[in-house]
Amino acid sequence: MPPSDADPVVEVRDLVRTFGRGTRTVRAADGVSLSLARGEALALLGANGSGKSTTIKVVLGLLAPTSGAARVLGGPAGRRDARARTGYVPEEARRLPAVRGRELVELFAAIQGVPRAERRRRVDEALDGVGLAADAARRPVADYSRGMARRVALAAAVVSRPALLVLDEPTSGLDPVGTEQVLALLRGLRDAGTSVLLSTHERGTAEGLCDRAVVLGAGRVRASGRLAELLAGDATPGLLALFRRVERG
């Protein structure tokens, strides 16, 4: 039976993922549970080493759970059809020296099954949405700054209008104008029904897109709920106060 709109797009239950053997075993994820609804944006927060990247890799099917389960778009994480409907932007976008920006987005449009008749328009929309000018899109990706590399990676991830978008620090390296352009694009996708799982250290990015958050620490869920309530009382611009508070609690 195909999933309904009421079913979670992502559902992680009691996820445990270990690395190493014997006394050197490390639990990178230790009983993590979370869910993401259709058209929702969820912030996955935590300091370095908290388990965010491990959880994301399990959701993407890049890592198998040691125990527990992760379901994506109605089936086990990692299925081919779920991957085809998922866009992903890693923290460090891989650079392809022989490829120009527009060519990269066109390649992803073809791989992800965007109909040929729609590709030019969809590629234009994706590049415009991330604020990558036409002359920049004609340059080799190897010549891009970090911020430009983030923009073209995001354009490649959204060109197919995926059902699920997984983002690891999507606004890292962007100036304030670029950050707002990207957030506006992501809000539009969210409002059109795309579900977004966002890992970030930047408070403004989380607040600009997400209503709910899950905070991880040492591989465990330390807090979860509405982002505004989790941040209530923290006057600092970053997320450090929240991380410290949940660790103490």
Secondary structure, 3 states (H helix, E strand, C coil): CCCCCCCCCEEEEEEEEEECCHHHCEEEEEEEEEEECCCCEEEEECCCCCCHHHHHHHHCCCCCCCEEEEEECCEECCCHHHHHCEEEECCCCCCCCCCEHHHHHHHHHHHCCCCHHHHHHHHHHHHHHCCCCHHHHCCEHHHCCHHHHHHHHHHHHHCCCCCEEEEECCCCCCCHHHHHHHHHHHHHHHHCCCEEEEECCCHHHHHHHCCEEEEEECCEEEEEEEHHHHHCCCCCCCCHHHHHHHHHC
